Amino acid sequence: MPSLPRCLTILVLPLFSLLFSLLFSLLFSLLFSLLFSLLFSPQPALALENPASHSAQIQATVPEFKVDAPILIAPSNYSLTNNPTEPFEWLQAVSIQGISYHTFYLDGQPIIPKILTSIPTINTPDYFIYHLNGRLYLTLKNPMAEGSHTWQVSATSVGGTTAYSDLWHFTIDSTLPPIILRQVDQNQMYWATHDPNSIPPYEDRHLIVTTSDPLILGQVEAPVSFKYALICPLNALAGCREQSITVSEDDGNFAHRFTDLEPHYIYFVYLIATDLAGNTTYFPVFTITYTPKKPIIPLPPIPGIITPTPTPPPPITPITPEPTPLPPLPPTPTPTPSLPPVAIPDYSRLLHSLIVFGLLLHLSLSILGARIKLSQSLRFITRLLIPITRGQKHFTNPYATLEIYHPDHLNKVLKYIFANPFGAYSLPSNLPEIIFVRFTRPGLNLLTWLNKPDQLPQYLYLEKLDDPPFSDKLRRFLFHSRLIAILIAIITSAYAVMVSSYLYFVIYLLISLLLFTNQYLLPHFLKPNPNAKPLPSSPKTLKNN
C-alpha cells in the first residue's frame, strides 16, 4: 500500500500542469490580440462626449481629405518683366471639403495671409483681387522693387488642411537701356540718353555728312533689339528711299551705314533700343544732310598776256524817216440795238445744300469711323476744332478713346477722353487713387490699364489687328472717306464766297479750313518736341521692316 505523500503527489501534479497550460494559453491569446489590433485595425478617434453621461465615449474613424495645391499661371517661372505692378494669376485649389482661403507669398513672406474664396472682388489700398472662372487675379498697388523675386500660393481647406503651390521666380527690370551716340560720318559727339544735358536742343541736331553712305557709331546696353530708321523729308521726290532695319546688338557697340542718300535732302534719323524686359528707349531725333564737296578744277597755265588792239567804231549816219500819209478817218458806225439781258440761274440753294452736306457728312463720318458715342459727339467735334489745349502730357494713337472706370464700379464710365489728331491727351485732376482705363480705336487692339493715374505711361500706343473684324474695316473706310467730304465743303463754300458776300458762306469756309488744317496739315508740319520720344502717329513714323 503506497504512502500518503506519494498519493498526493500523483493527484496534484496533473492538476497543476492543466492549470499552468490554461494560464499560458490565455496570456498568449491576449498578446496576439493586442499585436493584431495595433498592426491592422484603423486608428480610433474619440467622438464628442454625450451630454447625458460624462463617462461614455464613442470611437469613430475620420477620413483624411486631400487638397489639390493651387496652380500658378502668371508671371511664369523665371520670366522677365518691366512692370513693377505685374499682375498675378493662378488656378484656385480644389478640395472635397471646400477651400476656406488662399495665402499669397512674395519673397517668402505672407503678404496677403487670407484671401477668402467666398468674396468675388476685394479692393484694398494695397491690392486688388477678383475671381473669374476658377481663377484668381491679384494686382499689388504698391510697385515692387527691381530685381529677382519669388512667389507662391497656399490653399487651406475648411477642415484645416493646407497645400502649397510650386515656388516660382521672376525678375523686374524697368530701367530704360541707355543709348550713346559717338560718331556720324566725320561728326564726333557724346550724346547719351542717360545724361540729357549731353544732348543739344533740336535746332542744334542738324548734321552735315560728306558722303552718300554715312556711318553711325555708338554704344548701347546689351543685349538689346536695335532699330535704325532713315526717313525722307516731306518735300522729297518719289525717288527718295527710306531705310529701316532692326538688328540684335549683343556686345554693347553698334555700327550702321545708311546708303544712297540724295544730296541736299534733310533726312530724319531714329534710333530705338528695346531690351529683353520690353523697356524701349527712343533716341532724340536728329537730321543728316548729304552735302557733296565741290571739286576744284585747276586753271590751265597762261603762256603770256596779249593786249587786244582797240578797233574804232564805224561812223554813225543819221537816218531821216520819210513822212507817211495818214489814212482817212472811217465813217461813223451805226449804233447796234442793245440785246435784252440774259437771266442768270440762281444756284444759291444748291450751294447751301452742298455746303451743309459736305460739312455734316465729314463730321458724321468722323464720329462713326472713330466709334464715338452719340452723347459724346459734341465734345469730339470740339476737340477737332480746338485740338491743342494746355496740360497735354500723354500720347497715344490719334483719335483713340479712353474710358476711365472706378475699380469698384466697372459698369459705369467715370470719364471719357479723346486723343487729338496728334495723339495727345490730358487726364483730369479729380480722379480716384486707382483707375481702370480702356484704350480703344477701330482696327486696333484693345488695351486696358489698372494703376494710379500719376503712373500712367507718357507714351502708350495700340497695335494694329492682324485680321480686324468687318465692322472695324467698315469704320476705318468711313473714317478715311471723311477727307472727300471736307474737300467738298471747302470747294463749295470757297466758290460761294467768290460769287456772293453772305457771312454764312464765310463762316462755313473758315470752319471747313480749320477742320482740314487741324486734321491733315498740322500733324504733318509741326516739328517734334526735341525732348520727347518720336510719335509713331506722326508723318515721319517708323515703317515696319
C-alpha positions as CSV (number, residue, x, y, z in Angstrom):
1,M,0.0,0.0,0.0
2,P,1.5,3.3,-1.1
3,S,2.2,6.1,1.4
4,L,0.0,9.2,1.7
5,P,2.6,11.8,0.3
6,R,3.1,9.8,-2.7
7,C,-0.6,9.6,-3.4
8,L,-1.0,13.4,-3.0
9,T,1.9,13.9,-5.5
10,I,0.2,11.7,-8.1
11,L,-3.1,13.7,-7.7
12,V,-1.7,17.3,-7.6
13,L,0.8,17.2,-10.5
14,P,-1.7,16.6,-13.3
15,L,-4.0,19.4,-11.9
16,F,-1.0,21.8,-11.6
17,S,0.0,21.0,-15.2
18,L,-3.5,21.6,-16.5
19,L,-3.8,25.0,-14.7
20,F,-0.4,26.1,-16.0
21,S,-1.4,25.2,-19.6
22,L,-4.6,27.3,-19.3
23,L,-2.8,30.3,-17.9
24,F,-0.2,30.2,-20.7
25,S,-2.8,29.8,-23.4
26,L,-4.8,32.8,-22.1
27,L,-1.7,35.0,-21.8
28,F,-0.6,34.1,-25.4
29,S,-4.1,34.9,-26.8
30,L,-4.1,38.3,-25.1
31,L,-0.7,39.2,-26.5
32,F,-1.6,38.1,-30.0
33,S,-4.9,40.0,-30.0
34,L,-3.1,43.2,-28.8
35,L,-0.5,42.9,-31.5
36,F,-3.1,42.3,-34.3
37,S,-5.1,45.3,-33.2
38,L,-2.1,47.6,-33.3
39,L,-1.0,46.5,-36.8
40,F,-4.2,46.0,-38.7
41,S,-7.1,47.9,-37.1
42,P,-7.9,51.5,-38.0
43,Q,-6.9,54.3,-35.7
44,P,-9.7,55.1,-33.3
45,A,-10.8,58.7,-32.5
46,L,-12.7,60.0,-29.6
47,A,-16.1,61.4,-30.5
48,L,-17.8,64.2,-28.6
49,E,-18.9,63.3,-25.2
50,N,-22.6,62.5,-24.7
51,P,-24.0,65.4,-22.6
52,A,-26.2,62.9,-20.7
53,S,-23.2,60.9,-19.5
54,H,-19.6,62.1,-19.0
55,S,-18.3,58.6,-18.6
56,A,-19.4,57.3,-22.0
57,Q,-17.0,57.7,-25.0
58,I,-17.7,56.8,-28.7
59,Q,-15.0,55.8,-31.1
60,A,-15.2,56.7,-34.9
61,T,-12.9,56.8,-37.9
62,V,-12.3,60.3,-39.5
63,P,-11.2,60.1,-43.2
64,E,-8.4,62.3,-44.5
65,F,-9.5,64.8,-47.2
66,K,-6.9,65.7,-49.9
67,V,-6.3,69.3,-51.1
68,D,-5.1,69.9,-54.6
69,A,-2.5,72.7,-54.5
70,P,-3.0,75.9,-56.4
71,I,-1.5,76.0,-60.0
72,L,0.5,79.2,-60.8
73,I,-0.1,80.8,-64.2
74,A,1.5,84.2,-64.4
75,P,4.1,85.6,-64.1
76,S,5.7,82.4,-65.4
77,N,8.7,80.8,-63.8
78,Y,12.0,82.6,-64.5
79,S,10.2,85.3,-66.5
80,L,11.4,88.9,-67.1
81,T,9.1,91.9,-66.9
82,N,9.3,95.7,-66.9
83,N,6.1,96.2,-64.9
84,P,6.6,96.9,-61.2
85,T,3.0,96.1,-60.6
86,E,2.9,92.9,-62.6
87,P,-0.5,91.1,-62.0
88,F,-0.5,87.6,-60.6
89,E,-2.8,84.8,-61.8
90,W,-3.4,81.3,-60.5
91,L,-5.9,78.4,-60.6
92,Q,-8.0,78.1,-57.4
93,A,-7.2,75.0,-55.3
94,V,-9.8,72.1,-55.1
95,S,-10.9,70.1,-52.1
96,I,-14.0,68.0,-51.2
97,Q,-14.4,69.9,-48.0
98,G,-14.1,73.2,-49.9
99,I,-11.4,75.9,-49.8
100,S,-11.6,78.4,-47.0
101,Y,-8.9,80.8,-48.1
102,H,-5.6,81.3,-50.0
103,T,-2.4,82.8,-48.8
104,F,-0.1,84.8,-51.1
105,Y,3.7,84.7,-50.5
106,L,6.1,87.2,-52.1
107,D,9.8,86.6,-51.5
108,G,8.9,84.0,-48.8
109,Q,6.7,86.4,-46.8
110,P,2.9,86.0,-46.5
111,I,2.0,89.4,-48.0
112,I,-1.8,88.6,-48.0
113,P,-2.4,86.0,-45.3
114,K,-6.1,85.3,-46.0
115,I,-7.8,85.6,-49.5
116,L,-11.3,84.4,-48.9
117,T,-12.8,82.4,-51.8
118,S,-16.3,83.4,-50.8
119,I,-15.8,87.1,-51.8
120,P,-15.6,87.6,-55.6
121,T,-13.9,91.0,-55.5
122,I,-11.5,92.5,-52.9
123,N,-10.3,96.1,-53.2
124,T,-8.0,97.5,-50.5
125,P,-5.4,100.3,-50.5
126,D,-2.7,97.7,-51.1
127,Y,-4.1,95.2,-53.6
128,F,-7.0,94.4,-55.9
129,I,-8.3,90.8,-56.3
130,Y,-11.1,89.3,-58.3
131,H,-12.3,85.7,-59.1
132,L,-13.3,84.6,-62.6
133,N,-13.9,81.1,-63.9
134,G,-12.0,79.4,-61.2
135,R,-9.0,81.7,-61.5
136,L,-7.8,84.4,-59.1
137,Y,-6.2,87.7,-60.3
138,L,-4.2,89.8,-58.0
139,T,-2.7,93.2,-58.6
140,L,-0.4,94.9,-56.0
141,K,-1.0,98.6,-55.9
142,N,2.5,99.4,-54.4
143,P,5.3,98.9,-57.0
144,M,7.7,96.1,-56.4
145,A,11.4,96.7,-56.2
146,E,13.6,95.9,-59.2
147,G,15.5,92.7,-59.2
148,S,14.7,89.0,-58.6
149,H,11.5,87.9,-56.7
150,T,9.8,84.6,-55.8
151,W,6.1,84.0,-55.4
152,Q,3.9,81.1,-54.0
153,V,0.3,80.5,-53.1
154,S,-1.1,78.1,-50.4
155,A,-4.6,76.9,-50.0
156,T,-6.3,75.9,-46.7
157,S,-9.5,73.8,-46.7
158,V,-12.4,74.1,-44.4
159,G,-11.1,71.2,-42.4
160,G,-7.7,73.0,-41.9
161,T,-5.6,71.0,-44.4
162,T,-3.1,73.3,-46.3
163,A,-1.4,72.6,-49.6
164,Y,1.4,74.7,-51.2
165,S,1.9,75.5,-54.9
166,D,5.3,75.4,-56.6
167,L,7.8,78.3,-55.9
168,W,8.3,80.4,-59.0
169,H,10.9,83.1,-59.7
170,F,10.6,86.3,-61.8
171,T,12.7,89.4,-62.4
172,I,11.5,93.0,-62.7
173,D,13.6,95.3,-64.9
174,S,12.1,98.7,-65.6
175,T,15.3,100.6,-66.4
176,L,15.5,102.0,-70.0
177,P,18.6,100.8,-71.9
178,P,20.9,103.8,-72.5
179,I,22.0,104.8,-76.0
180,I,25.2,106.8,-76.5
181,L,25.9,108.3,-80.0
182,R,29.6,108.7,-80.7
183,Q,30.1,109.5,-84.4
184,V,28.1,110.3,-87.5
185,D,30.4,110.3,-90.5
186,Q,33.0,112.9,-89.6
187,N,31.0,114.4,-86.8
188,Q,32.3,113.5,-83.3
189,M,30.0,113.8,-80.3
190,Y,28.9,112.3,-77.0
191,W,25.1,112.3,-76.9
192,A,23.8,110.0,-74.1
193,T,20.1,109.3,-73.2
194,H,21.0,108.7,-69.6
195,D,22.6,112.2,-69.5
196,P,20.0,114.6,-71.0
197,N,22.4,117.6,-70.6
198,S,24.8,116.0,-73.1
199,I,22.2,116.1,-76.0
200,P,21.8,119.6,-77.6
201,P,18.4,121.1,-78.5
202,Y,16.7,120.1,-81.7
203,E,17.8,123.1,-83.7
204,D,21.5,122.1,-83.0
205,R,21.0,118.4,-84.0
206,H,21.2,119.0,-87.8
207,L,24.4,117.3,-89.0
208,I,26.2,117.6,-92.4
209,V,27.7,114.5,-93.9
210,T,30.2,114.4,-96.8
211,T,29.3,111.0,-98.2
212,S,26.2,109.4,-99.5
213,D,26.9,106.4,-97.3
214,P,27.4,107.8,-93.8
215,L,28.4,105.6,-90.9
216,I,26.9,105.8,-87.4
217,L,28.8,104.6,-84.3
218,G,27.9,104.3,-80.6
219,Q,27.3,102.2,-77.6
220,V,24.1,100.6,-76.1
221,E,23.3,98.4,-73.2
222,A,23.5,94.7,-74.3
223,P,21.6,92.6,-75.2
224,V,19.0,94.7,-77.0
225,S,17.0,94.8,-80.2
226,F,18.2,97.9,-82.0
227,K,16.3,99.7,-84.8
228,Y,17.8,102.1,-87.3
229,A,15.5,104.2,-89.4
230,L,16.1,106.9,-92.1
231,I,13.0,108.9,-93.0
232,C,12.8,111.1,-96.1
233,P,11.7,114.8,-95.8
234,L,8.1,115.7,-96.6
235,N,9.1,117.6,-99.8
236,A,11.2,114.7,-101.1
237,L,10.6,113.4,-104.6
238,A,9.3,109.9,-105.4
239,G,12.9,108.6,-105.8
240,C,13.8,109.2,-102.2
241,R,14.4,105.8,-100.4
242,E,13.6,105.4,-96.8
243,Q,15.6,102.8,-94.8
244,S,14.7,100.8,-91.7
245,I,16.4,97.7,-90.2
246,T,16.2,96.0,-86.8
247,V,19.2,94.0,-85.5
248,S,20.4,92.4,-82.3
249,E,23.2,94.1,-80.5
250,D,24.9,91.7,-78.1
251,D,28.4,93.3,-77.5
252,G,27.4,96.8,-76.4
253,N,28.6,98.5,-79.6
254,F,26.5,99.5,-82.6
255,A,27.6,100.5,-86.1
256,H,25.4,101.0,-89.1
257,R,25.8,102.6,-92.5
258,F,23.0,104.3,-94.4
259,T,23.4,104.1,-98.2
260,D,22.5,106.1,-101.3
261,L,21.5,109.4,-99.7
262,E,20.3,112.0,-102.1
263,P,22.3,115.3,-102.0
264,H,20.8,118.3,-100.1
265,Y,17.9,116.3,-98.6
266,I,17.3,116.7,-94.9
267,Y,16.8,113.1,-93.6
268,F,15.4,112.3,-90.2
269,V,17.2,109.6,-88.2
270,Y,15.6,107.5,-85.5
271,L,17.4,105.1,-83.1
272,I,15.3,102.8,-80.9
273,A,16.6,100.2,-78.4
274,T,14.4,97.6,-76.7
275,D,15.8,95.2,-74.0
276,L,14.7,91.7,-73.1
277,A,12.2,93.1,-70.5
278,G,10.5,95.3,-73.1
279,N,11.9,98.6,-72.0
280,T,12.2,100.9,-75.0
281,T,14.5,103.9,-75.4
282,Y,13.8,106.4,-78.2
283,F,16.9,108.4,-79.0
284,P,16.0,112.1,-79.7
285,V,15.5,112.6,-83.5
286,F,18.3,114.3,-85.4
287,T,18.8,115.1,-89.1
288,I,21.6,114.4,-91.6
289,T,22.1,116.2,-94.9
290,Y,24.5,114.9,-97.6
291,T,26.4,117.9,-99.0
292,P,28.9,116.8,-101.7
293,K,32.2,118.6,-101.7
294,K,32.7,120.9,-104.8
295,P,35.6,119.7,-106.9
296,I,38.5,122.2,-107.5
297,I,39.3,122.5,-111.2
298,P,42.8,123.8,-111.8
299,L,43.2,126.6,-114.4
300,P,45.5,125.9,-117.5
301,P,48.8,127.8,-117.5
302,I,48.8,131.2,-119.3
303,P,51.7,131.5,-121.6
304,G,51.6,135.2,-121.9
305,I,49.4,138.2,-121.7
306,I,48.0,139.5,-125.0
307,T,46.7,143.0,-125.1
308,P,44.0,143.4,-127.7
309,T,44.1,146.4,-130.1
310,P,41.1,148.6,-129.9
311,T,39.1,148.9,-133.1
312,P,37.4,152.2,-133.8
313,P,33.6,152.0,-134.1
314,P,32.1,152.6,-137.6
315,P,30.7,156.1,-138.2
316,I,27.0,156.6,-137.5
317,T,25.0,158.0,-140.3
318,P,21.7,159.7,-139.2
319,I,18.6,158.4,-140.9
320,T,15.8,160.7,-141.7
321,P,12.4,158.9,-141.9
322,E,10.2,159.7,-144.8
323,P,6.8,161.1,-143.9
324,T,3.9,158.6,-144.1
325,P,0.5,159.9,-145.1
326,L,-2.3,159.3,-142.6
327,P,-5.2,157.1,-143.7
328,P,-8.6,158.7,-144.0
329,L,-11.0,158.6,-141.0
330,P,-13.5,155.8,-141.1
331,P,-17.2,156.7,-141.2
332,T,-19.2,157.0,-138.0
333,P,-20.5,153.5,-137.1
334,T,-24.2,152.9,-136.9
335,P,-25.2,152.0,-133.3
336,T,-26.4,148.5,-132.9
337,P,-29.5,147.8,-130.9
338,S,-28.9,146.5,-127.4
339,L,-29.7,142.9,-126.6
340,P,-32.1,142.0,-123.8
341,P,-30.5,140.9,-120.5
342,V,-30.0,137.2,-120.1
343,A,-31.4,135.7,-116.9
344,I,-28.6,134.0,-114.8
345,P,-29.9,131.0,-112.8
346,D,-29.7,131.3,-109.1
347,Y,-27.6,128.5,-107.6
348,S,-27.7,129.7,-104.0
349,R,-30.0,126.9,-102.9
350,L,-27.7,124.3,-104.4
351,L,-24.7,125.9,-102.8
352,H,-26.4,125.9,-99.4
353,S,-27.3,122.2,-99.8
354,L,-23.8,121.2,-100.9
355,I,-22.1,123.1,-98.1
356,V,-24.3,121.7,-95.4
357,F,-24.0,118.2,-97.0
358,G,-20.2,118.3,-97.1
359,L,-19.6,119.6,-93.6
360,L,-22.2,117.4,-91.9
361,L,-21.0,114.3,-93.9
362,H,-17.5,114.9,-92.7
363,L,-18.4,115.2,-89.1
364,S,-20.7,112.2,-89.3
365,L,-18.0,110.0,-90.9
366,S,-15.5,111.2,-88.2
367,I,-17.9,110.2,-85.4
368,L,-18.9,106.9,-86.9
369,G,-15.3,106.0,-88.0
370,A,-13.8,106.7,-84.6
371,R,-16.7,104.9,-82.8
372,I,-17.7,107.9,-80.7
373,K,-20.9,107.6,-78.7
374,L,-23.7,109.9,-79.6
375,S,-23.7,111.5,-76.2
376,Q,-20.0,112.5,-76.6
377,S,-20.3,113.8,-80.2
378,L,-20.3,117.5,-79.3
379,R,-17.1,117.1,-77.2
380,F,-15.5,115.1,-80.0
381,I,-16.3,117.9,-82.6
382,T,-15.0,120.5,-80.1
383,R,-11.7,118.5,-79.9
384,L,-11.4,118.5,-83.7
385,L,-11.9,122.3,-83.8
386,I,-9.6,123.0,-80.9
387,P,-7.1,120.1,-80.8
388,I,-4.3,121.9,-78.9
389,T,-5.1,122.5,-75.2
390,R,-2.9,123.1,-72.2
391,G,-1.7,120.2,-70.0
392,Q,-1.4,117.6,-72.7
393,K,1.4,115.4,-71.4
394,H,0.4,111.9,-72.6
395,F,0.4,110.5,-76.1
396,T,-1.4,107.6,-77.8
397,N,-2.8,106.8,-81.2
398,P,-4.7,109.8,-82.8
399,Y,-8.5,109.8,-82.3
400,A,-8.2,107.0,-79.7
401,T,-10.9,106.9,-77.0
402,L,-10.1,106.5,-73.3
403,E,-12.8,105.2,-71.0
404,I,-11.9,105.7,-67.3
405,Y,-13.6,103.5,-64.7
406,H,-13.5,103.3,-60.9
407,P,-12.2,99.8,-59.9
408,D,-15.3,99.2,-57.7
409,H,-17.8,100.3,-60.4
410,L,-16.6,98.8,-63.7
411,N,-20.2,99.0,-65.2
412,K,-20.2,102.8,-65.2
413,V,-17.8,105.1,-67.2
414,L,-16.3,107.8,-64.9
415,K,-14.6,109.9,-67.7
416,Y,-14.4,109.9,-71.5
417,I,-11.2,111.3,-73.0
418,F,-10.4,111.7,-76.7
419,A,-6.9,111.9,-78.2
420,N,-6.5,114.8,-80.6
421,P,-5.2,114.4,-84.2
422,F,-1.7,114.4,-82.9
423,G,-2.4,111.6,-80.3
424,A,-2.0,113.9,-77.3
425,Y,-4.5,114.0,-74.4
426,S,-4.6,115.0,-70.7
427,L,-6.0,113.5,-67.6
428,P,-8.4,115.4,-65.3
429,S,-7.3,116.2,-61.8
430,N,-10.3,114.9,-59.9
431,L,-9.6,111.1,-60.5
432,P,-9.7,108.4,-57.8
433,E,-6.5,107.0,-56.4
434,I,-6.7,103.9,-58.6
435,I,-8.3,103.9,-62.1
436,F,-9.1,101.3,-64.7
437,V,-8.5,102.6,-68.3
438,R,-9.6,101.2,-71.6
439,F,-7.9,102.4,-74.8
440,T,-10.0,101.7,-77.9
441,R,-9.9,102.6,-81.6
442,P,-11.4,100.6,-84.6
443,G,-8.9,98.3,-86.2
444,L,-6.5,98.3,-83.2
445,N,-6.1,96.0,-80.2
446,L,-8.0,96.8,-77.0
447,L,-5.6,97.9,-74.2
448,T,-6.5,98.0,-70.5
449,W,-4.6,99.5,-67.7
450,L,-5.1,99.4,-63.9
451,N,-3.0,101.6,-61.7
452,K,-2.6,105.0,-60.2
453,P,-3.3,108.0,-62.5
454,D,0.1,109.5,-62.0
455,Q,1.8,106.3,-63.1
456,L,0.2,106.2,-66.5
457,P,3.0,105.9,-69.1
458,Q,3.6,109.0,-71.2
459,Y,3.6,107.0,-74.4
460,L,1.0,104.2,-74.8
461,Y,0.2,103.0,-78.2
462,L,-2.2,100.4,-79.6
463,E,-1.1,97.7,-82.1
464,K,-2.9,97.0,-85.3
465,L,-5.1,93.9,-85.5
466,D,-3.7,91.4,-88.0
467,D,-7.3,90.5,-89.1
468,P,-9.8,93.1,-87.8
469,P,-13.5,92.3,-87.9
470,F,-15.7,93.5,-90.7
471,S,-17.2,96.2,-88.5
472,D,-13.7,97.7,-87.8
473,K,-12.8,97.6,-91.5
474,L,-16.1,99.4,-92.4
475,R,-15.4,102.0,-89.7
476,R,-11.8,102.6,-91.0
477,F,-13.2,103.0,-94.5
478,L,-15.7,105.6,-93.3
479,F,-13.1,107.4,-91.3
480,H,-10.7,107.7,-94.2
481,S,-13.6,108.7,-96.5
482,R,-14.2,111.9,-94.5
483,L,-11.4,113.6,-96.5
484,I,-13.6,113.6,-99.6
485,A,-16.5,115.2,-97.6
486,I,-14.3,118.0,-96.1
487,L,-12.9,118.8,-99.6
488,I,-16.5,119.1,-100.9
489,A,-17.3,121.5,-98.1
490,I,-14.1,123.6,-98.8
491,I,-14.6,123.8,-102.6
492,T,-18.3,124.6,-102.5
493,S,-18.0,127.2,-99.7
494,A,-15.0,128.9,-101.4
495,Y,-17.0,129.2,-104.7
496,A,-19.9,130.6,-102.7
497,V,-17.7,133.2,-101.1
498,M,-16.4,134.3,-104.5
499,V,-19.8,134.6,-106.1
500,S,-21.7,136.1,-103.1
501,S,-21.0,138.0,-100.0
502,Y,-23.0,136.1,-97.4
503,L,-21.4,135.9,-94.0
504,Y,-22.9,132.4,-93.8
505,F,-20.6,131.1,-96.5
506,V,-17.6,132.8,-95.0
507,I,-18.2,131.1,-91.6
508,Y,-18.6,127.7,-93.2
509,L,-15.4,128.2,-95.2
510,L,-13.5,129.1,-92.1
511,I,-14.8,126.1,-90.2
512,S,-14.0,123.7,-93.1
513,L,-10.5,125.1,-93.4
514,L,-10.0,124.9,-89.7
515,L,-11.0,121.2,-89.6
516,F,-8.9,120.4,-92.6
517,T,-5.8,122.1,-91.1
518,N,-6.2,120.5,-87.7
519,Q,-6.6,117.0,-89.0
520,Y,-4.4,116.9,-92.1
521,L,-1.9,119.8,-92.2
522,L,-0.7,120.4,-88.6
523,P,0.1,116.7,-87.8
524,H,2.4,116.7,-90.8
525,F,4.2,120.1,-90.3
526,L,4.6,120.5,-86.6
527,K,8.1,119.9,-85.5
528,P,8.5,117.1,-82.9
529,N,9.4,118.0,-79.4
530,P,13.2,117.7,-79.1
531,N,12.9,116.2,-75.6
532,A,10.0,113.8,-76.4
533,K,10.1,110.4,-78.0
534,P,9.1,110.2,-81.7
535,L,5.4,109.6,-82.1
536,P,4.5,106.6,-84.2
537,S,1.5,108.5,-85.4
538,S,3.5,111.4,-86.9
539,P,4.1,111.6,-90.7
540,K,7.7,110.7,-90.0
541,T,6.6,107.4,-88.5
542,L,8.9,104.5,-88.5
543,K,7.9,102.0,-91.1
544,N,7.9,98.2,-90.5
545,N,10.7,96.2,-91.8
